[in-house]
Amino acid sequence: MKGLLKKTALATVLACSLGAVEAYAVPGLGVGTDAGYVNAKDAYQTYWGPSYSSSTVKDGFIIGASGSQLHVWSQYANADIYVLTTADVKAGNNITFNGSIFEYADTGTFASYSPTPYYGLDLGKVGAGWSALTAPPFNPGGFYSMDVTVNYTGDIGDNQWIFAAADNNGVAGLQAKGGSFYTDDNGLEGIQEQDTTIWMDTNSIAGIQKKDGKVKINGNWVTYLADTKTIYDADTFTQYQGDPFSPKTTAANGFTPVPEPGTLLLLGGGFAGLAVLSKRRKNR
């Protein structure tokens, strides 16, 4: 019987080790909860909570009850980090983050996070209120997290989103897609898209004189130099990338956790052990 118990224990350990989640690269931004993750594939998804298996519910973090915490993490230490949700969650669930909610219009659409506009909260740059993540799979010294209280009404379903974005592309505000603009940096007022030349009124005589000549001032003829001809470059045309954002995660709310195979084996091993002990007591 001891041999059977040893084999059961060995099988349980082996199953758990085979079912362990591998540590893949951690995204630079993300959102997690203590309530767990459905169908976790990466180690960062189980950093704060457990993993549950489901063939019917989409992958994603399980949003805890209203008043619970979200964990927003970032690798972008010098960028403003936003926690965001979509317009349907704002309208249908009265959601707030740390008691506030703001509209971020004109950002475009981050991948398939829709519908827009987005609503959420600017958490600011890494600093006060942020904690260093010091354990794998997060690279110590490279990742930070902030806890955010989420309040809402009703259910946030598995087709609705809470995600993170970072104002990191050098352009003020959030831009979901790349674009371009001219910067007024050539010394001339306004935007000039092409190189050209201008005459500057520099010779103290009213108007523009393009050639050297003479003018009579107080009865005297005075020789003058022509005004200055200036060649200038066009203003700078700048292209930029969209701001980074976290991988898509569903709310996965209302999901009834189902134990993973490893958990079932552990439970089975425990029940088997109890059965053996019960049988021994009866035989005494």
Secondary structure as UniProt FT lines:
FT   HELIX           2..18
FT   STRAND          29..33
FT   TURN            34..35
FT   STRAND          37..38
FT   HELIX           43..46
FT   STRAND          51..52
FT   STRAND          60..61
FT   TURN            66..67
FT   STRAND          68..74
FT   TURN            77..78
FT   STRAND          80..85
FT   HELIX           87..93
FT   STRAND          96..97
FT   TURN            98..99
FT   STRAND          102..104
FT   TURN            111..112
FT   STRAND          118..124
FT   TURN            128..129
FT   STRAND          131..132
FT   TURN            136..137
FT   TURN            140..142
FT   STRAND          144..151
FT   TURN            158..159
FT   STRAND          161..167
FT   STRAND          179..183
FT   STRAND          196..200
FT   STRAND          213..217
FT   TURN            218..219
FT   STRAND          220..224
FT   STRAND          228..232
FT   STRAND          236..240
FT   TURN            253..254
FT   HELIX           261..283
//
